[in-house]
Amino acid sequence: MIYYLDTSVLVAALTNETGTARIQHWLGEREPGELAISEWVATEFSAALSIKLRSGQISPDERATALAAFVRLSSESLSALSVSAAQFRAAARFADQHKLGLRAGDALHLAIAADHGATIATLDQRLAEAALALGVSALSP
C-alpha cells in the first residue's frame, strides 16, 4: 500500500504540535516504499512553515530545522509521485463539486493520490471526508 502524505501530516511530524509524537510513531511504523509525496507537498510545506513563522508559532531557527528535516526525510524515506496535466484537470473537476468545500491544493492532493492508487494520509477531516466522497481511500494517522 502507498500512503500519499498530505502536508498536514508532515507539518505535524516535523514541528511541535499536539499530534507530533503520534504522527512520528505512525511514520516510523511504515515500511520502506510505503510513503509518498509530490512536489506540491514541498510547496505547501514551505508555505505552512512561513505561516507558522509569521504568526509567531515557530522561530526562524525552528523553521530552518523543520525545512532541513523535510528535505532529509524526502530524499531518504519518501517516494515522489509525479504530477501531470491530467491530475490538474481532475483536481479542477473535484473542486467543481462545491459542496465538498475543497481548496485547490487539497483537490490536487486528491487527484494525485487517486491517479496513483494511493491512500491519502491527512489530519484534515474535511479533506478525508471529501476523499471518501470522491472514491479516494483516506486515513487519519
C-alpha positions, 0 to 999 in steps of 0.5 A: 500500500502507498500512503500519499502524505498530505502536508498536514501530516508532515507539518505535524511530524516535523514541528511541535504540535499536539499530534507530533509524537503520534504522527512520528510513531505512525511514520516510523511504523511504515515500511520502506516504499510505503510513503509518498509525496509530490512536489506540491507537498514541498510547496505547501510545506514551505508555505505552512512553515512561513505561516507558522513563522509569521504568526509567531508559532515557530522561530526562524531557527525552528523553521530552518530545522523543520525545512532541513528535516523535510528535505532529509526525510524526502530524499531518504524515506519518501517516494515522489509521485509525479504530477501531470496535466491530467491530475490538474484537470481532475483536481479542477473537476473535484473542486467543481463539486462545491459542496465538498468545500475543497481548496485547490491544493487539497483537490490536487492532493486528491487527484494525485493520490487517486491517479496513483492508487494511493491512500491519502494520509491527512489530519484534515477531516474535511479533506478525508471526508471529501476523499471518501466522497470522491472514491479516494481511500483516506486515513487519519494517522 
